[in-house]
Amino acid sequence: MGSGKTTLGPLLAARLSWSFIDADDVIEAEAGATIAELFARHGEAAFRERERATIARLAAGDSLVLALGGGAIEHQATRDLLLTAPETLLIHLEVELATTLERCAGTELARPILADQANLAARYQRRLPLYRMAHVSIPVDALFPEQIVEQILSAFGPRCGKLEPS
């Protein structure tokens, strides 16, 4: 949350001539409800299972930049899929909690996790080691979007040598 996925995903996809999909957008469209509504109606566990199934289906596609919600990595099956699927590069856009709070100020109603201020820091600390399991981790607080895209493209070489970004 607040790492820049929504900005960076389309930029990266354009450079690769791939498609960009935000998993949360797909979940909302298919459920006919917002993420916040799904959390409120069914709870986090049910949402995470819906999220896992959606990510597994989308990740099976080709030439796709897929943005994930911040909690997706907590689900073991989702994490395993993203770390072991052939031709998949899991990228962690590392952002400090203070930066997240600054960038996301005023969006608490749309972001159920952000609205839970009492547990936000603990959740951030719990998730950080899981995020850092990604194939690539890029600290993004002080970088401009194009700089981040360049770093991501550089990471493709060692992981996916056959890719040639446009």
DRENBAKE-121619 format. One line per 4 residues: for each residue y, z, x of N, C-alpha, C. Coordinates in Angstrom, 2 decimals, padded with zeros to 5 digits. Atoms other than C-alpha are relative to their C-alpha. Example, Ala and Ser with C-alpha at 12.3 -4.5 7.8 and 13.67 -1.06 7.14 Angstrom:
BEGIN
-001.19,000.00,000.89,-004.50,007.80,012.30,001.20,000.00,000.90 ~ -001.19,-000.06,-000.82,-001.06,007.14,013.67,001.09,000.73,-000.77
//
This chain:
BEGIN
-001.17,000.00,000.84,000.00,000.00,000.00,001.24,000.00,000.89 ~ -001.23,000.08,-000.77,003.33,-001.06,001.41,-000.17,-000.59,001.39 ~ 000.24,000.54,-001.34,001.75,-002.73,004.43,000.49,-001.43,000.14 ~ -000.48,001.37,-000.05,002.94,-006.21,003.51,-001.02,-001.04,-000.44
001.05,000.94,000.41,-000.24,-007.77,002.07,000.52,-001.13,-000.87 ~ -000.50,000.98,000.96,001.63,-009.53,-000.72,000.91,-001.03,000.66 ~ -000.85,000.93,-000.76,004.07,-011.08,001.75,-000.83,-000.78,001.01 ~ 000.74,000.61,-001.10,001.66,-011.77,004.60,-001.15,-000.89,-000.46
001.16,000.77,000.47,-001.33,-013.04,002.60,000.34,-001.46,-000.27 ~ -000.35,001.40,000.25,000.38,-016.17,001.28,000.47,-000.73,001.26 ~ -000.44,000.64,-001.25,002.01,-016.85,004.67,-001.20,-000.40,000.86 ~ 001.20,000.28,-000.78,-001.34,-016.61,006.45,-000.81,-001.12,-000.64
000.77,001.03,000.70,-003.11,-018.69,003.80,000.64,-001.38,000.19 ~ -000.69,001.28,-000.19,-000.47,-021.41,004.11,-000.23,-000.54,001.40 ~ 000.22,000.43,-001.39,-000.86,-021.51,007.90,-001.42,-000.53,000.21 ~ 001.40,000.40,-000.14,-004.63,-021.87,007.51,-000.40,-001.11,-000.97
000.31,000.92,001.10,-004.44,-024.25,004.52,-001.15,000.54,-000.85 ~ 000.99,-000.70,000.82,-006.52,-021.71,002.59,000.68,000.47,-001.28 ~ -000.52,-000.61,001.22,-006.11,-020.02,-000.77,000.28,001.48,000.26 ~ -000.28,-001.44,-000.05,-004.63,-016.55,-001.23,-000.28,000.60,-001.37
000.28,-000.73,001.23,-005.92,-014.12,-003.84,000.19,001.49,000.27 ~ -000.11,-001.46,-000.04,-004.95,-010.51,-004.44,-001.06,000.53,-000.96 ~ 001.11,-000.51,000.82,-008.06,-008.70,-005.71,000.52,000.80,-001.19 ~ -000.54,-000.78,001.11,-005.92,-006.37,-007.85,000.49,-000.91,-001.13
-000.45,000.95,001.02,-004.40,-009.38,-009.67,-001.19,-000.53,-000.81 ~ 001.21,000.49,000.68,-007.90,-010.67,-010.47,-000.55,001.08,-000.92 ~ 000.52,-001.11,000.81,-009.04,-007.26,-011.70,000.85,000.18,-001.26 ~ -000.88,-000.16,001.16,-006.00,-006.92,-013.96,-000.16,-001.14,-001.00
000.15,001.16,000.89,-006.38,-010.44,-015.37,-001.32,000.07,-000.76 ~ 001.31,-000.05,000.65,-010.08,-009.99,-016.08,-000.13,001.17,-000.96 ~ 000.09,-001.19,000.85,-009.66,-006.50,-017.57,001.01,-000.03,-001.13 ~ -001.06,000.01,001.00,-006.54,-007.35,-019.56,000.77,001.30,-000.01
-000.69,-001.29,-000.13,-005.01,-004.12,-018.26,000.48,000.15,001.43 ~ -000.50,-000.25,-001.35,-003.01,-002.90,-015.29,-000.94,000.96,000.73 ~ 000.79,-000.93,-000.79,-004.60,-000.95,-012.46,000.26,001.43,-000.48 ~ -000.35,-001.35,000.47,-002.72,002.15,-013.64,-000.69,000.31,-001.33
000.68,-000.21,001.28,-004.13,001.69,-017.16,-001.50,000.18,000.19 ~ 001.44,-000.15,-000.27,-007.66,001.25,-015.81,-000.32,001.38,000.56 ~ 000.18,-001.35,-000.54,-007.32,004.46,-013.79,000.07,001.01,-001.13 ~ -000.22,-000.97,001.07,-006.01,006.33,-016.84,-001.13,-000.02,-001.03
001.04,000.13,001.03,-008.65,005.00,-019.25,-001.40,000.36,000.48 ~ 001.39,-000.09,-000.44,-011.76,005.01,-017.10,-000.22,000.86,001.24 ~ 000.13,-000.81,-001.21,-011.02,007.05,-013.97,-000.14,-000.85,001.25 ~ 000.04,000.72,-001.26,-011.03,006.13,-010.32,-001.38,-000.53,000.34
001.35,000.44,-000.35,-014.82,005.92,-009.91,-000.35,-001.32,-000.70 ~ 000.29,001.23,000.74,-015.15,003.28,-012.63,000.84,-001.16,000.53 ~ -000.84,001.05,-000.57,-012.21,001.36,-011.20,-000.57,-000.49,001.31 ~ 000.52,000.41,-001.31,-013.73,001.39,-007.69,-001.25,-000.86,-000.15
001.20,000.82,000.20,-017.01,-000.03,-009.02,000.41,-001.40,-000.47 ~ -000.51,001.29,000.45,-015.13,-002.81,-010.84,000.60,-000.75,001.20 ~ -000.63,000.59,-001.18,-013.15,-003.43,-007.64,-001.05,-000.53,000.97 ~ 001.07,000.41,-000.92,-016.34,-003.59,-005.51,-000.63,-001.29,-000.47
000.65,001.20,000.54,-017.94,-006.16,-007.80,000.93,-001.21,000.11 ~ -000.97,001.09,-000.09,-014.78,-008.27,-007.87,000.14,-000.49,001.44 ~ -000.14,000.37,-001.41,-014.38,-008.20,-004.08,-001.25,-000.73,000.49 ~ 001.25,000.66,-000.43,-018.06,-009.10,-003.55,-000.04,-001.44,-000.50
-000.01,001.35,000.57,-017.70,-012.10,-005.85,001.01,-000.89,000.71 ~ -001.05,000.80,-000.65,-014.43,-013.27,-004.29,-000.32,-000.27,001.46 ~ 000.29,000.15,-001.44,-015.58,-012.71,-000.70,-001.09,-001.04,000.26 ~ 001.04,001.02,-000.17,-018.46,-015.13,-001.28,000.60,-001.40,000.09
-000.66,001.30,-000.06,-015.92,-017.96,-001.44,000.37,-000.38,001.42 ~ -000.38,000.52,-001.32,-014.75,-020.10,001.46,001.52,-000.15,000.09 ~ -001.41,000.30,-000.29,-011.32,-020.53,003.05,000.94,000.81,-000.88 ~ -000.74,-000.91,000.87,-009.79,-017.51,001.39,000.59,001.16,000.78
-000.64,-001.22,-000.46,-007.28,-014.87,002.38,000.02,000.91,-001.21 ~ 000.18,-000.92,001.12,-008.11,-011.91,000.16,000.70,001.32,000.30 ~ -000.70,-001.28,-000.15,-005.75,-008.95,-000.22,-000.72,001.04,-000.84 ~ 000.72,-001.08,000.67,-007.39,-005.66,-001.13,000.92,001.17,-000.29
-000.70,-001.24,000.28,-006.10,-002.52,-002.74,-000.34,001.04,001.06 ~ 000.14,-000.99,-001.07,-005.71,000.48,-000.44,-001.25,000.83,-000.04 ~ 001.19,-000.84,000.11,-008.74,002.35,-001.75,-001.30,-000.75,000.10 ~ 001.24,000.80,-000.02,-011.24,-000.51,-001.57,-000.90,000.39,001.16
000.76,-000.30,-001.21,-012.31,000.51,001.92,-000.79,001.30,-000.11 ~ 000.72,-001.27,000.17,-013.45,003.93,000.68,-001.39,-000.19,-000.60 ~ 001.31,000.26,000.62,-016.36,002.39,-001.24,-000.92,-000.55,001.09 ~ 000.90,000.36,-001.10,-019.25,002.20,001.25,-000.52,-001.43,-000.11
000.55,001.35,000.17,-020.75,-000.99,-000.22,001.06,-001.07,000.26 ~ -001.09,000.95,-000.25,-017.38,-002.75,-000.15,000.28,-000.09,001.49 ~ -000.27,-000.04,-001.44,-016.75,-001.65,003.43,-001.10,-000.72,000.77 ~ 001.12,000.65,-000.68,-020.22,-002.75,004.56,000.06,-001.52,-000.17
-000.09,001.43,000.26,-019.80,-006.14,002.91,001.07,-000.65,000.87 ~ -001.13,000.59,-000.73,-016.43,-006.78,004.53,-000.19,000.05,001.52 ~ 000.21,-000.11,-001.45,-017.55,-005.63,007.97,-001.15,-000.85,000.51 ~ 001.19,000.70,-000.47,-020.82,-007.56,008.07,-000.15,-001.43,-000.52
000.14,001.35,000.55,-020.33,-010.72,006.01,000.36,-001.05,001.06 ~ -000.30,001.04,-000.98,-020.51,-013.84,008.20,001.35,-000.66,-000.30 ~ -001.29,000.71,000.10,-017.18,-015.56,008.85,001.05,000.78,-000.78 ~ -001.00,-000.87,000.63,-015.26,-012.59,007.45,000.70,000.79,001.08
-000.81,-000.77,-000.94,-012.44,-011.03,009.41,000.79,001.02,-000.81 ~ -000.68,-001.08,000.71,-011.33,-007.67,008.03,001.16,000.47,000.86 ~ -001.21,-000.33,-000.74,-007.75,-006.95,009.06,000.68,001.20,-000.64 ~ -000.73,-001.19,000.45,-006.03,-003.59,008.78,001.45,-000.15,000.43
-001.44,000.01,-000.26,-002.27,-003.77,008.50,000.44,001.45,000.02 ~ -000.28,-001.43,-000.12,-001.47,-000.31,009.82,001.48,000.29,-000.18 ~ -001.37,-000.37,000.32,001.65,001.22,008.36,000.06,001.52,-000.10 ~ -000.18,-001.45,000.07,002.94,004.77,008.73,000.26,000.41,-001.45
-000.20,-000.49,001.35,002.99,006.88,005.58,001.47,000.00,-000.39 ~ -001.45,-000.01,000.28,006.78,007.25,005.83,000.49,-001.40,-000.36 ~ -000.38,001.38,000.30,007.13,003.46,005.84,-000.51,-000.39,-001.38 ~ 000.56,000.28,001.32,004.83,003.17,002.83,000.88,000.59,-001.09
-000.82,-000.67,001.01,006.91,005.69,000.91,001.36,-000.69,-000.16 ~ -001.30,000.69,000.04,010.13,003.89,001.82,-000.12,-001.35,-000.71 ~ 000.17,001.34,000.57,008.83,000.43,000.92,-000.38,000.03,-001.48 ~ 000.53,-000.04,001.36,007.21,001.55,-002.33,000.78,000.91,-000.94
-000.81,-000.89,000.84,009.91,003.87,-003.65,000.36,-000.69,-001.31 ~ -000.32,000.53,001.31,010.39,003.37,-007.36,-001.14,-000.72,-000.69 ~ 001.13,000.71,000.61,006.96,001.86,-008.02,-001.13,000.96,-000.40 ~ 001.02,-001.01,000.28,005.11,005.10,-008.80,-000.76,-000.25,-001.31
000.69,000.25,001.28,004.34,004.08,-012.41,-001.04,-001.10,000.12 ~ 000.94,001.11,-000.18,002.59,000.91,-011.26,-001.07,000.30,001.05 ~ 000.94,-000.34,-001.08,000.78,002.60,-008.35,-000.52,001.41,-000.22 ~ 000.51,-001.32,000.34,-001.42,005.46,-009.53,-000.19,000.92,001.20
000.19,-000.82,-001.20,-002.15,006.66,-005.99,001.34,000.54,000.49 ~ -001.32,-000.41,-000.45,001.53,006.79,-005.06,000.59,001.08,-000.90 ~ -000.52,-000.97,000.96,002.32,008.77,-008.19,-000.56,001.40,000.26 ~ 000.64,-001.29,-000.30,-000.01,011.55,-006.94,000.52,000.53,001.34
-000.64,-000.45,-001.24,002.42,012.91,-004.33,-000.70,001.18,000.65 ~ 000.64,-001.20,-000.54,000.51,016.18,-003.93,-001.18,-000.35,000.92 ~ 001.18,000.37,-000.78,-002.53,014.37,-002.55,000.19,-001.24,000.87 ~ -000.23,001.27,-000.70,-000.92,011.32,-000.97,-000.24,000.10,001.50
000.17,-000.14,-001.45,-000.78,012.56,002.64,-001.47,000.22,000.36 ~ 001.43,-000.25,-000.27,-004.38,013.84,002.49,-000.81,-001.27,-000.18 ~ 000.70,001.27,000.25,-005.56,010.53,001.03,000.25,-000.98,001.15 ~ -000.35,000.88,-001.12,-003.71,008.62,003.75,-000.82,000.38,001.24
000.75,-000.46,-001.18,-005.33,010.73,006.49,-001.50,-000.25,-000.15 ~ 001.42,000.24,000.24,-008.78,010.38,004.90,-000.34,-001.48,000.15 ~ 000.27,001.43,-000.05,-008.48,006.60,004.65,000.25,-000.63,001.36 ~ -000.39,000.62,-001.27,-006.93,005.90,008.04,-001.18,-000.31,000.92
001.15,000.35,-000.86,-010.20,006.17,010.06,-000.85,-001.13,-000.59 ~ 000.75,001.09,000.64,-011.87,003.86,007.52,000.72,-001.33,000.20 ~ -000.78,001.21,-000.24,-009.05,001.32,007.80,-000.19,-000.47,001.44 ~ 000.10,000.35,-001.42,-009.36,001.45,011.57,-001.38,-000.52,000.39
001.31,000.61,-000.25,-013.00,000.33,011.30,000.08,-001.52,-000.11 ~ -000.17,001.45,000.17,-011.65,-003.15,010.51,-000.20,-000.72,001.34 ~ 000.17,000.80,-001.22,-012.33,-005.94,013.00,001.28,-000.02,000.82 ~ -001.30,000.05,-000.66,-008.61,-006.01,013.79,000.92,000.98,-000.70
-001.00,-000.92,000.55,-005.93,-003.35,013.32,001.33,-000.32,000.66 ~ -001.31,000.40,-000.52,-002.28,-004.32,013.67,001.06,000.97,-000.53 ~ -001.12,-000.84,000.45,000.58,-001.78,013.59,001.15,-000.91,-000.43 ~ -000.95,000.96,000.54,003.11,-003.53,011.36,001.38,000.56,-000.32
-001.27,-000.62,000.39,005.97,-001.05,010.82,001.23,-000.72,000.57 ~ -001.18,000.54,-000.67,008.33,-002.70,013.32,-000.05,-001.51,000.19 ~ 000.16,001.44,-000.19,007.16,-006.32,013.07,000.51,-000.78,-001.21 ~ -000.38,000.93,001.07,008.52,-009.23,011.05,-001.26,-000.73,-000.48
001.20,000.66,000.53,006.05,-011.11,008.80,-000.57,-001.09,000.90 ~ 000.53,001.07,-000.85,005.78,-014.16,011.09,-000.66,000.55,001.27 ~ 000.62,-000.61,-001.17,005.00,-011.91,014.07,-001.39,000.52,-000.35 ~ 001.29,-000.53,000.44,002.19,-010.29,012.12,-000.98,-001.15,-000.22
000.86,001.17,000.22,000.80,-013.66,011.03,-000.49,-000.55,001.33 ~ 000.41,000.49,-001.32,000.77,-014.79,014.67,-001.08,000.89,000.62 ~ 001.01,-000.92,-000.53,-001.18,-011.68,015.67,-001.34,-000.18,-000.72 ~ 001.23,000.23,000.76,-003.68,-012.29,012.88,-000.66,-001.29,000.45
000.56,001.27,-000.44,-004.12,-015.92,013.91,-000.62,000.11,001.38 ~ 000.56,-000.22,-001.34,-004.69,-014.81,017.49,-001.35,000.69,-000.08 ~ 001.27,-000.72,000.16,-007.49,-012.54,016.26,-001.12,-000.91,-000.46 ~ 001.03,000.93,000.45,-009.31,-015.50,014.72,-000.79,-000.57,001.16
000.67,000.62,-001.13,-010.14,-016.97,018.14,-001.29,000.69,000.38 ~ 001.21,-000.68,-000.42,-012.60,-014.33,019.35,-001.01,000.18,-001.13 ~ 000.89,-000.28,001.12,-014.05,-013.68,015.88,-000.55,-001.26,-000.64 ~ 000.36,001.22,000.75,-014.13,-017.17,014.37,000.46,-001.21,000.78
-000.45,001.01,-000.91,-013.83,-019.65,017.17,000.20,-001.39,-000.59 ~ -000.11,001.34,000.55,-014.23,-022.70,014.95,001.26,-000.20,-000.83 ~ -001.20,000.14,000.81,-011.05,-021.96,012.99,001.14,-000.56,000.82 ~ -001.17,000.56,-000.65,-008.03,-024.01,013.87,001.15,000.04,-000.99
-001.11,-000.09,000.95,-004.92,-022.84,012.02,000.94,-001.18,000.11 ~ -000.94,001.12,000.02,-002.46,-025.53,010.96,001.38,000.48,000.37
//
